[in-house]
């Protein structure tokens, strides 16, 4: 038994909602987003940036710059230690694609973690996935 209070009832799923796959034999209960609404009706801009697209662009650019500088510090340090070449354009594309995918699924922006990478390195990991 759950001792907490009930906030509300769980809404029933519309039986016709979702996408049909394999000729209608499989129904996935998901909604497909309208891309136009996704781009033009961004509630984040209204709530956090005073309905100002330039402020959103400036904030996103600053986040990307700080994120890239952090990753550059990690990668250049590992390049010096291991002799494995690092490519700034490849890293920018990888970070850009990762952040776009994160945005598409409603996640937070993706970033590297200097502390996690350094702890991983001190623990002796050697794979690129671990670092």
N, C-alpha and C positions, 0 to 999 in steps of 0.2 A: 504494500500500500504506500502511496505517495502522500506525505503529510502536507504538501504545499497546496495552495489555493488554485483553483481552475481559473485561468484567465478568460477563456472563451471556448466555444465549440470549434472543432476542426471542420472546415467546410467540406462538403461532399464534392467529389470529383465529377465533373461533367462527363458523362459516358461517351460523348462525341469529341472530347478534347484530345489533342495530341496529333501525332503523325502516324500515318499508316505505312507500313513497310511490307515488302514481300507480297504484293498484291492484296493487301488487307488482312493478311493472316497474323500480323504483329502490329500492335498499337503501342507507341511510346507516349506516355503522358507528359509531353513537353509542348511548350508554345514556341513558335518561330517568331523571332523579333522582327519588327518592321525596321529596316535599316534607316529609312528616312526619319522616323520618329526617334530612333536611337541617337542620330546625329543632331537633329534640330531641337529635340525636347530633352535636354540634359538637366535633370533637377539639381545636380551638383553645382552647376554654374549659378543657378538661382539662389541656392542656399548658402554657398560658401564664398562666392566671388561677386556678389551683388549684381548678377546677370551680366557680367562683363567677360566676354570671350578673351579679350587681351590679357586680363588678369589671370585667367586659367592658363593661357599660353605661356605667360611669364613664369607661373608657378611650375608648370610641367617642364619648361626648359631648365629652370634652376634645379629641379629634382634630377633631371637627366644629367646635368653637368656634375653635380655632387656625386651621384651614383657612379658616373664614369670615372671621376677622379679616384674614388675609392677602389674601384676595380683595377684601375691603372696601377695604383700603388701595390695591390696584391700581385697582379700579373707580372709587373716589372721586377718585383722582388723575387718571385719564383723563377723568372727567366734568368736572372743573374745567378741564382743558386744552382739551377738544373741545366742551364744552357738550352732550354726549349724555347724556340722563338715564339713571340707573342705578336698578334696582329690587331692593331687598334681598330681598323675598319671592320674586321670580322667580329670583334667584340661589340662594337656599336650596333651592327646588324643583329647579332644574337640578342642583345639587351632590348633592342627595339621590337623584335618579333615577340620576345617573351612578355614584354609589357603590353603589347597589343592583344596577345592571347589572354593575358590576365584580365585586361579590361573587358574583353568579349564575354568572359565567363563570370564577371562581377567580382574579381579578386583584387587585392591590393597590388600596386606596382611591384615588379620583381627587381630584386637587387642582390648584389653580392654582399658577403659578410666578411669583413677583414678579420674579426675576432674568431669566427668559426673556421675560416681558412687557416689561420695561424695555429689554432689549437689542433686542428686536423693534421697540419704539417708536423707539429711537435709530437703528436701521437704516433707518427711514423707512417701515415698513409701515403700511398704512392700513385693511386689512380687519379685521373682527371676528374672523375665523378666525385670522389671524396674531397678533393680540394676545391 
